Amino acid sequence: MLIQIVKFCLCTLILSGGSFVTDAQNNVASNSSDFQVYDAVLSLMQFPKQQPRILIVNTTLNSGCGEGSGNPVLMNGCGIFIQDSKPEEFRETLKQSMPKIDNATWTDFLHQTTSSIKLQDSFHSLWPHAVVDMKGANRDAWKSPDGAIFFSRVGFSTDKKQSLVYVLFFSYMENVPTSGNFFLFQLNDAKHWEPIGRTTYMETTKQ
């Protein structure tokens, strides 16, 4: 599998808690299908620590750039895609690493990620987690978390049997990098989301 890795220094990451200009739209994700995909991602995440304390940010990432984009965090100035990059060009790279991706899945992902929405705490994880608002009073729910997860919205194929989501994991753990990954899932006969592809889009290096 071809994996594209774009490395950044940690100084390119900006948490927008203090400089966040525009709020996410007031609509809240209540689609159970979205959370089934989120939970499928969480079930794949393994950490060297026995009981890590992980934050899940309640505002989804979007494809915009800049402080006015509504993103809860900016990597190199943007929420998902690298600044000045073209999503349609990245699609060709993604298709090489995820040959099973449906064109409709990618198209819906681009549509869903034009803006951010709020997420309720409907997550299920194997380790302690806290859902936080980067601007809210509970952003310091844990003084020393081991990591933070930022989800995008989920893109689905026309028949709703394939899904694509982008996940940014900001690590506070030693030897665990901050990384952004695309996850591709297929709905199996048991109605569970089965992983069929993963592409690392970016990974930070500490200096």
C-alpha positions in Angstrom: 0.0 0.0 0.0 1.3 3.4 -0.9 1.3 5.7 2.1 1.9 9.4 1.7 3.6 11.0 4.7 4.0 14.7 5.0 6.1 15.7 8.0 5.8 18.9 9.9 7.5 20.4 13.0 5.2 20.5 16.0 5.4 24.3 15.8 3.1 24.2 12.8 0.2 23.0 14.9 -2.0 25.8 16.3 -4.7 24.9 18.8 -7.4 27.5 18.2 -8.7 27.7 21.7 -7.4 31.3 22.0 -7.6 32.4 18.4 -10.7 30.6 17.2 -12.8 33.2 15.4 -15.9 31.5 14.1 -17.9 28.9 15.8 -18.9 25.6 14.2 -22.5 25.5 12.9 -25.0 25.0 15.7 -26.2 21.7 14.2 -25.2 18.6 16.2 -24.3 15.3 14.6 -27.0 12.8 15.7 -26.6 10.3 12.9 -25.9 6.9 14.4 -24.1 5.8 11.3 -21.5 8.5 11.8 -20.8 7.4 15.4 -20.6 3.8 14.3 -17.8 4.8 12.0 -16.1 6.9 14.8 -16.4 3.9 17.1 -14.8 1.7 14.5 -11.8 4.0 14.4 -11.6 4.1 18.1 -11.5 0.3 18.3 -8.5 0.3 16.0 -6.4 2.7 18.1 -3.9 1.1 20.4 -1.5 2.8 22.7 1.6 1.8 24.7 0.0 3.0 27.9 -2.4 0.7 29.7 -5.2 3.2 30.5 -4.4 6.4 28.4 -6.6 9.4 29.0 -7.7 10.6 25.6 -9.6 13.8 24.8 -12.1 13.8 21.9 -12.8 17.3 20.5 -16.5 18.0 20.0 -16.0 20.1 16.8 -15.3 18.3 13.6 -12.4 19.2 11.2 -13.3 20.8 7.9 -11.4 21.4 4.6 -11.0 25.1 5.2 -7.9 27.0 6.1 -7.1 30.0 8.4 -8.4 31.1 11.8 -11.8 31.9 10.3 -12.4 28.5 8.9 -14.2 27.1 12.0 -11.6 24.4 12.5 -10.9 23.5 16.2 -7.2 23.0 15.3 -5.0 24.0 12.4 -2.1 22.0 11.0 0.1 24.1 8.8 -2.8 26.6 8.6 -5.6 24.2 7.6 -8.0 21.7 9.1 -7.6 18.6 6.8 -5.7 19.3 3.6 -2.3 21.0 3.3 -2.6 24.6 2.4 -2.6 25.4 -1.3 -3.1 21.6 -2.1 -5.9 20.5 -4.3 -8.2 17.7 -2.9 -8.9 16.4 -6.4 -5.1 15.8 -6.9 -4.9 14.1 -3.6 -7.7 11.8 -4.6 -5.5 10.1 -7.2 -2.9 9.4 -4.5 -5.7 8.1 -2.2 -7.0 5.8 -4.9 -3.5 4.2 -5.2 -3.3 3.5 -1.5 -7.1 2.7 -1.2 -8.0 1.0 -4.5 -11.4 0.0 -3.2 -12.6 3.6 -2.5 -15.7 4.5 -4.4 -15.9 7.8 -6.2 -19.2 8.6 -4.5 -17.6 8.1 -1.1 -14.9 10.6 -1.9 -17.4 13.1 -3.3 -19.6 12.8 -0.3 -16.6 13.2 2.0 -15.7 16.5 0.3 -19.3 17.7 0.6 -19.5 16.7 4.3 -16.3 18.4 5.2 -17.0 21.9 3.8 -18.0 23.0 7.3 -17.7 21.8 10.9 -20.4 20.6 13.3 -20.6 19.8 17.0 -20.4 16.2 18.2 -22.3 14.8 21.3 -20.6 12.3 23.5 -22.0 9.1 21.9 -18.5 7.5 21.6 -17.5 4.1 22.9 -13.9 3.5 23.6 -11.8 0.9 25.4 -10.0 3.5 27.5 -11.1 6.6 29.4 -12.1 9.5 27.2 -13.6 13.0 27.7 -15.4 15.0 25.0 -14.2 18.6 25.2 -14.9 22.0 23.6 -11.6 23.7 22.7 -13.3 27.0 23.6 -15.4 25.8 26.5 -14.9 25.7 30.2 -14.2 21.9 30.0 -11.2 22.2 27.6 -9.0 21.5 30.7 -11.1 18.5 31.8 -7.9 16.7 32.3 -4.8 18.6 33.2 -2.5 16.0 31.7 -4.2 14.1 28.9 -2.2 11.5 26.9 -3.7 12.6 23.5 -6.5 14.3 21.7 -8.6 13.1 18.8 -10.1 15.3 16.1 -12.6 13.7 13.7 -13.9 15.0 10.4 -17.4 14.4 9.3 -18.0 11.0 7.6 -18.4 10.5 3.8 -20.6 7.6 2.6 -21.1 5.8 -0.7 -24.5 6.1 -2.3 -25.6 2.7 -0.9 -24.2 3.7 2.6 -22.1 0.5 2.6 -18.7 2.3 2.5 -17.4 5.2 4.6 -14.4 7.5 4.7 -13.3 9.6 7.7 -10.2 11.7 8.5 -8.8 11.5 12.0 -6.1 13.7 13.5 -4.5 12.4 16.7 -2.4 14.8 18.7 -0.1 12.9 20.9 1.3 13.8 24.3 2.9 10.4 24.7 6.5 9.6 24.3 7.3 7.7 21.0 3.8 8.2 19.7 3.7 10.8 16.9 1.0 13.2 16.1 -0.6 12.0 12.8 -3.5 12.5 10.5 -5.0 9.4 8.8 -7.8 8.6 6.3 -9.7 5.5 7.3 -11.8 3.6 4.7 -14.5 1.1 6.0 -16.9 -1.4 4.4 -20.1 -2.5 6.0 -19.9 -6.3 6.3 -22.8 -8.9 6.4 -23.0 -8.5 10.2 -23.6 -4.8 9.8 -20.2 -3.9 11.3 -17.8 -1.4 9.8 -14.7 -3.4 8.6 -11.5 -1.5 7.8 -10.4 -1.9 4.2 -7.9 0.9 3.9 -5.8 3.4 5.8 -3.6 6.2 4.5 -1.3 8.4 6.6 -1.6 11.9 5.3 0.7 13.7 7.7 3.0 12.9 10.6 4.8 15.3 12.8 8.4 15.1 13.9 9.6 16.7 17.2 12.5 19.0 17.2 
